Amino acid sequence: MANGYGKGLLGATAIVVVLALLVHWIGIDALRQYQGDLWFYLQAHLELVLASMLASVLVGIPAGIWLSRPQRAHSAERFMQVFNIGNTIPPLAVLAIALGILGIGAGPAIFALFLASLLPIVRNTYEGLKNVEGSLKEAATGIGMTPRQVLWQVELPNAMPIIIGGVRVALALNVGTAPLSFLIGANSLGSLIFPGIALNNQPQLVLGAACTALLALLLDGLMTFASRTWLERGLAPAR
C-alpha cells in the first residue's frame, strides 16, 4: 500500500512539475491572450474525436466479431486489409481524399479520423475473440448455450480487456491526428499549432501541441479508469 502511495505521489509530482514548466515556457501573458481561442478549439477538437471514435466503435467491434466467426477463418486477414486503409495511407492523403469527396469542414475530418481509428478496434476485437480458450466455448456449448449466448456470455466478456486496449490505441491515434484537420477547414487544436508554425509564434505553437498531448493523456486515463471500474464491478469474465 505504501509503495503504491509513493508511486502515486511521485506521478502527481511529475505532472505538477511538467505543467509548471509548460506554463513557464508558454508564458502567463500568452495563456491569457489565447484563453478564449483555447477553449473554443479544445471543444471543437473533442467533438471531432468523440464523433469519429463513436463511429469507429460502432463499426469496428461488430466487424471484428464478424471476422472472428469460424466460417470466415480463411478470409479474415484479407478482409482485415479493408480496415487498414486509414493506416496504410498517410493521414494527410486520407484527409485530401476526404476533402475531395465530402468538401471542407468537420464532416470530412470526422470521416478521415474514423478511418484512422478503425483498424486497432477491428484487429483487437478479432484477436481477443480468437484467443478465448476453446475449452470455455466447448463447456458453454455443452450446457446448452446457443452460439449467440456463447458470444455474449463467454467470448465477449473474456475478450473485453483486449478490445478495450484496441479502443485506447485508436483514441490515442485519433487525438494525435485530429490537429491535421485544420488543413481541410475543420476547427481543432491544430488551429493553434499550424498558425503558430507559420508565424513562428512559439507560445501559440507550444500551447496547441501541449494541450493536444495533455488531452490524449487525460482521455486515456479516463478510459483506463472507466474500463477498470467496469470490469471490477462483476462484468469481468468468471473463470
Secondary structure, DSSP 8 states (H G I E B T S, - for coil): -HHHHHHHHHHHHHHHHHHHHHHHHH-HHHHHHTHHHHHHHHHHHHHHHHHHHHHHHHHHHHHHHHHHSGGGTTTHHHHHGGGGHHHHS-HHHHHHHHHHHH-SSHHHHHHHHHHHHHHHHHHHHHHHHHTS-HHHHHHHHHTT--HHHHIIIIIHHHHHHHHHHHHHHHHHHHHHHGGGGGGGT--STHHHHHHHHHTT-HHHHHHHHHHHHHHHHHHHHHHHHHHHHHIIIIIS---
